[in-house]
Amino acid sequence: LFAYGQTGSGKSHSILGLGQDPGLIPRLSIALFDSVQRWKQDGQGEIRVWVSFLEIYNEKIKDLLFADAMLHDDMHITEHPTLGVFIADLTESVAQSLDDVQALIEF
């Protein structure tokens, strides 16, 4: 999910929502974990979910799940021929439910 726009244009509200007005991440997480549950109930195997949050501001990448962002101030976007686009050393946290995602957002 990528949000782009000027400061104050509503990116955070669109992505996170507020109170009883959930944004894209909570709504997508609900749909994702509902699908994961159905997949498991149908005996189709296991699905694992990892979550990362980052911000790009003034051409600098900030890992929003890393407690001391100053230690990760040299992160770069890289394109791998088979893995695709990724950011080395970006924090990836396991999420097994919407509550896990919410806890990461509120970190």
C-alpha positions in Angstrom: 0.0 0.0 0.0 1.5 3.3 -1.0 0.1 6.8 -0.1 1.5 9.9 -1.6 0.6 13.6 -1.0 1.3 16.9 0.6 1.5 17.3 4.4 -2.1 17.5 5.8 -3.8 16.0 2.7 -5.3 13.1 4.6 -2.9 10.2 3.9 -2.8 9.0 7.6 -6.5 9.2 7.9 -7.0 7.3 4.7 -4.5 4.6 5.7 -5.2 4.3 9.4 -8.7 5.8 9.9 -9.9 7.2 13.2 -12.2 5.7 15.8 -15.3 4.1 14.2 -14.1 5.1 10.7 -11.4 2.5 9.9 -8.9 3.3 7.2 -7.4 1.0 4.6 -5.0 -1.0 6.8 -7.7 -2.1 9.3 -10.2 -2.9 6.6 -7.7 -4.8 4.5 -6.4 -6.6 7.6 -9.9 -7.8 8.4 -10.4 -9.1 4.9 -6.9 -10.8 4.9 -7.4 -12.6 8.2 -10.9 -13.7 7.2 -9.4 -15.2 4.1 -6.6 -16.8 6.1 -9.1 -18.4 8.5 -11.3 -19.7 5.6 -8.2 -21.1 3.9 -7.2 -23.0 7.1 -10.8 -24.3 7.7 -10.8 -25.6 4.2 -7.6 -27.5 4.9 -5.8 -25.8 2.1 -2.6 -25.3 4.2 -1.0 -22.6 6.2 -0.6 -18.9 5.4 1.9 -16.7 7.3 1.6 -13.0 7.4 4.5 -10.5 8.0 3.9 -6.8 8.4 6.3 -3.9 7.7 5.6 -0.1 7.9 7.8 2.5 6.5 7.8 6.2 5.6 9.7 7.9 2.8 10.1 11.6 3.5 12.6 13.9 1.8 14.1 10.8 0.0 14.9 9.1 3.4 13.4 5.8 4.4 12.2 5.4 8.0 11.4 2.0 9.5 8.3 2.7 11.5 8.5 -0.6 13.5 12.1 -0.1 14.6 12.3 1.6 18.0 15.5 3.6 17.3 15.1 4.9 13.7 18.4 6.7 13.8 20.2 3.3 13.6 18.4 2.6 10.3 19.1 5.9 8.6 20.9 4.4 5.6 18.1 2.2 4.2 17.7 1.9 0.4 15.1 0.5 -2.0 16.6 -2.3 -4.0 15.3 -4.4 -6.9 16.3 -8.0 -6.9 15.9 -10.0 -10.2 13.8 -12.8 -8.6 12.6 -11.3 -5.2 11.5 -8.0 -6.7 11.6 -4.7 -4.9 12.6 -4.8 -1.2 14.3 -2.8 1.5 17.1 -4.6 3.2 17.0 -4.7 7.0 13.4 -3.4 7.1 11.6 -4.8 10.2 9.1 -7.6 9.4 6.8 -8.6 12.2 4.6 -11.7 12.3 0.9 -10.9 12.5 -1.6 -13.7 13.2 -4.7 -11.4 13.7 -6.1 -7.9 13.3 -5.1 -7.3 16.9 -1.5 -8.0 16.1 -1.6 -5.5 13.2 -3.3 -2.9 15.4 -0.7 -3.4 18.1 2.1 -2.8 15.5 0.4 0.4 14.2 0.1 1.7 17.7 3.8 0.9 18.5 
